[in-house]
């Protein structure tokens, strides 16, 4: 992955893929750095918006996570059980 990123540092999807690896290893700061890069390149990359929300939740930054989730759903509206989960998260935050 490192060589791919060195050869194509402007590829948002590669940064997102690297972040997914770091997320799976619970290296949230490293994941966040790649996700910040991915979103600077392509702010509409829904998977990066979702992944950074995951990292931010793990880093105990729920307000920032919700903002990224809002951006993600503004690009791809959610329905059904995902919408119910979103509503539940908003309700939990209000408590």
Secondary structure, 3 states (H helix, E strand, C coil): CHHHHHHCCCCHHHHHHHHHHHHHCCCHHHHHHHHHHHHHHCCCCHHHHHHHHHHHHHCCCHHHHHHHHHHHHHHCCCCHHHHHHHHHHHHHHHC
